[in-house]
């Protein structure tokens, strides 16, 4: 029984914290993003596995209204019954909207060629919504990030995006307190338009001749012991999920997204080790992070959510986001604002050196492939430094515990 009408669809509003899916009929779903953007998706099963394919944005021509969506769904479900797989075969024709082109760019170019494709997706405004452990060959599904390029331009034809649109978006990112982030957004959009230019006969690349919104300097900010103590205590007051993340950043020295994406199968609590697989790290070199007593205490206090392996998630499917807002709240608590979460990684490295830990051990903990392990040294030096890493992180964890006591 069909549940939707055009009037009902127009009256629907998104949930402020999560994506909403409303079933219509024949595997057809209306998807409403937190931003209010609406689109159509088809859900079906192939070989016992659940599959999803996005048809395109909801709306009048060139977007897809209810009648057209039902027609497409019926035709594609007939193909499924005869062994077809729309998501893998790409049989559904969608309009050349910015959202649909961005998704094709990620699936056909960024994902096969770039191990950091999820960061490219995020910069464009598409947060991967794959369940933990999903088949890496399946087409990804996404949640649209509010205020992003896809959120602003998603339903427009990509050929209609102009230079003024890009400048307006970059100004929005800079005004939001992320000038360096605006540089990254520009790079991602420029790469998308370069890829799309020949495929969609674009009149021009709207990013052409645009300069980066802000300059960049290599940071050397290290928090003092007093500042580190204030950040730790503020994080503790904020509680789960962001509080434990910030404290684990201090104790482990790993990257923000690596900690935020921590999953229970990665942890061996009996051996006091966190295994970061290749696909979860920036340099594609998986490694083991020994867990100090302080780190274990934080992890053991994290509540386990049913139906997900993630430690820090509000959806059960993707790690938490919204770090810029959380950083603003921390700044209000600690009283100083000239620092970033990534500075905690540098602070740990500097603090370990001050405690007498050798540079090669620190670089192994940080999972660096430059410095002591660049070039031919990295090829032939295969010592894991497991014992040295554990001793160093235990030393650092004890130091932090004394510092904040």
N, C-alpha and C positions, 0 to 999 in steps of 0.2 A: 504494500500500500504506500503510494507516494505521500510524503509528509509536507513537501514544500510548495509554496506558491510564490509568484513574483512579488506580491505585496508582503508576504512573510519574510522573504529574503531581504527586501529593502529595509524592513524594520529591525532586522537582527543587528545586534551590537556585539563587538568582541569583548572578551574577558581581559581585564587589565594585566593579568599575570601569565596567561597561557593561551595557547591556540585552542580553538573550539572546532569540532567536526560534527556536522549534522547529516545523518543518513537520509537520502531521498528514496532511491529504489535502484535495483539492478547494479549494486556495487558503487553507485554514484554518491559522493559526499560533497557538501558545501563546507569549505574550510574558511574560518574567520580568524585572522591574525589579531594579536593584541592591539595593533594599530588600527584595526577596523577593516583592513583590506580583505577582500573576499575572492576566493578562487574555487575551482572545481578539481576534485581528485577522484580517481577510480581505484577501488580496492578489490582484489581478487586473489585467488590462490593458484599457484603453479607447482606441481610436484610436492604438494603438501606444505609449501612455504607461502606465507602471506606476502603479497606484493602491492605496491602503490605506484600510481602514475598520475602526475599533475596534468590536467587538460589545459588549463589556462585561467586567466582572471575572469571573474564574473562581471557581466555588464552587457550593454548593447553593442552591436557590431562596431568595431572589430573584435570586441571581447565576446564572451560566451554567455548568452542568456539561458534560462532554465530549459526551454524547449530544445535548444541546440545541444545543451549539455546532455540531456536525456537521449537524444538521437545518437550522439557520439558514444555514450556509454553502452547503448544497446548494440551498436555495430561492433564495438571492441570486445564486448563480452561474448558475442557470437564467435569471434576469432579465438578467444581464450578456450571456448568449449572444443575447438578443433585443434588445440595444441599451440596456439599463438601466445605471445607474451608481450603486450604493448610496451611495458617499461623497458624491456631489453631490445625489442625490435624497432622501437621508435615509430610505430605506425600511426599514432595519434597526431594529427596535424594541429599545431597551435599557432596563434598569430605571432607576428614578429614584434612582440612587446619587449620592453626592456627586461622584465622579469623572466620571460621565457628564453630570451637570448642569453641572459646571464646564467641561467641554469644549464643551457647547452654548452656555453663556454666552460663552465666548471666540469661538466661530465666528459666533454670531448677533448678539452685541452688541459685545463689546470689539474684535474684529478690524475690523469695518466702520467703527466710530466713533472708534477711538483708535489713533493711530499708534504709541503706546507700549504696545500690547496685549501684546507679548512680556514686558514687565516685569510687567504684571498677571498673566500666566500664571505667571511665575517665582515671584511672591509667593504664589500659590495652591499652587504645587508642581509645575507642569507646564512643563518646559523644552522649547521648540519644537525638534523634531528634523528640520526640513525640510532637505534637501540644499541646498547653495549653488546658487543659480540656479533653484530650483524655481518652478513656476508659482504666482504669488502668489494666484491664485484657488482653488487646490487646498485642500481641508481639511487643516489642519496635523496632524502627528503629534507625540507628546510623549514625553519621558522623565520619570519621576516623581522629584522631588527628595526625598531621604531626610529624614525628620523633618518634612516639610511637612504642610499641611492635607490634601492629597490622599493622601499616604502614610499619614496617621493615620486618615482617615475615608473613604477612597476607596470601599470596598465597602458602607458603611452608607447607608441611605436618607437623603436630605437632610433629610427631616422629623424624623429622629431626632437630629440634631445639636443639642446644648443649649448654653446659656450657659457651663456648667462646662467643656465641651469647648473652647470658644473661649479661655476664661481659661487653661486648662492649656496650650494651644498657645502663647499669647502669653508666658506665664511661661517656657516652654521657649526661646523666641527671645531673651528678655531675658537669661536665665541663660547663653545661649550667647555673650553679649557684643555683642548687637545691639539695644539698647533703641530706637533710632530705627527700625531695621528692623522691630521689632514694631509700631510705629505704622503703617508701610506695609502690613504683613500685615493688620492689623485693617481698614484702609481697603478693601483688595481684597476681603476676605471679606464685609464689610458691603455693598459694591456688588453682589457676587454674590447675596447673600440678598435684597436689595431687588429685583433683577431676577427672582429665582426665586419671590418670594412669591405673585404672582398666578397664575403658571403652574402651580404645584404645590400650591396651597392649603395653604401652610405654616401651622402653628398660631401661629407667632411668628417674629420675626427674633432669633436668639440674640445678635446684636451690639447690639440695642437698649439704649440707656442706658449702654453700656460706654464708659468714658473711655480715651483714649490711654494706653498703659502708661508713657510717659516724656515729659517736656518736651523742647522743642527750642529751641536757641539758634543764631543765625547764627554760623558759624565764621569766625575770622580767622587761623587758625594758618598761619604761614609758617615753613618750615624754615630754619635758619641754614645758612651755607656748610658748616660742619663736619658738621652733621646730614645735609645733602644728599650730601656725600661718603661718609658712612657707609652711607646707604641705597643709593647707586649701587654701592659695592663689595660690599655684601651681596647685592644683586641679581645682580651678576656671578658671585658664588660659587654662587648657586643654579642658574644655567644655565637652559636652555630647559625649559618654555615661559614660566615666570613671570618669570625674570630679564630677558629682553629686553623683556617687556611693561612692567615697572616702569621700565626705562631709557628706553623710548620715551615713557612718560608724562612723564618728566622733560624730554625733549628736544622733544616736540611740543606739550605742553599740552592734548592732546585728552582726552576722557573715557575712563574705564576700559573700558567695553564697546565703545567705538569702536575702541580699540587692540586689545583682545582679539579682535575680530571682523575684523581686517585680512585682506584677501584679495588674492592676487597680481593679479587683473584690475584692482584699484583702484590699483595702483602703476605709474607710468611711471618706471622707474629711469634711463632715458636723459635725461629731462627733470627728474629729481630731484623728482618730485611725487607726492603721495598724494591721490587724488580720493575724497572721502567723499560718496556719493550721498545723496539726500534721505531714503530709507528707513532710513538707518543713523545718523542724527543726531537729537538730542533735539528741536531746534526745527524740523525738517523743511526746513531750509535747507542743501542740499548745498554743499560748498565744497572748495577745494583747499588742501592743506597742503604747503608747500615742505619738502623734506627736506635737512637740513644734512649735512655730511660725517660727523658722528658718528652721525646717525640712519641714513644709508645703510650705514655699516659694520656696524651691528647687523642691519639687514634682510638684507644680503647674506650674513650668517653663519647665517641661519635655514635649517634643513634643509627641502628641499621633499619633501612627502609625496605619494606616488602616489595618484591618485583623489580629491584634494581641492584646492580653491583656497585654503583657509584656511592662514594661517601658524602659528596657535597653536591646535592641536586635538589631542586624544588619541583621538577617535572617528572623525575624518575627516568628520563631519557637522555638528558644532556646535563653537563656540569653547570654550576651556577655561573651567572654573568653579572654585569652591573658593577664592575670594579671601580669605575670612575666615581660613581655615586658613593660607594663604600669608602673610598679614599677621602672624599670630601667630609664624610662623617668622622673619620679618624682624625683628620686635621683639626676639626672643631674640638675634639676631645684633648688632643695632645698639645695644641697651641702653637705649632710651627708647621709651615706648609712647603718648605723648599726641599721636598723629598718625594720619591716615587716608590712604589712597591718593589721595583727591580733593584733599588738601592739596598734593600735588605740582603740581597744575594752578595753584593760587593762588601757590605758590612760584615757578613759572616766570613768571607774570604780574608778580609783585612784583620778581623779579630783572631782567626786561626793563626795567621802569620805572627801576630803579636804574642800568641801563646806558644810559639816555637814549632808549629807544624810546617813541614817543608813545602816548597812551591809545587813539586810534582804531585804530592798527595792532594793538595788543595785543588789542582787542576783536574785530577781524577774525580774528586768529589763533585766538582762543577761540570764534569763531563765535557771538558774542553779538548779539542783536537789540535789547537794551535799551541803556542808557547813551547813548553818542554817537549811536546809530542808532535810537532809539525814535521812534515817531510819524511825523510828516510828513517828518522827516529821512531815516528809513529808506526811505520810499517813493520819494523823489527822489534820494537819494544812491546811485548805482549803481557808483561807482568800486570796482574789485575789490581794490585795494591789493596786487596780486600782487607787484610788485617790492619794495614796502616790507615785506611779510610775509617774503619770501625773505631780505632783508638782515637783518631782525630775528632770524629763526630761525638764520641763519648766525652772527650775533653771539652769540646765546645758546648755540648748540652749541659754539662756540670757547671761550666762558667756562666751560661745564661741563667740556670736555676739559681745560682748564688746572687747573680746580678739583680734578679727580680724578686728575690725573697724579701 
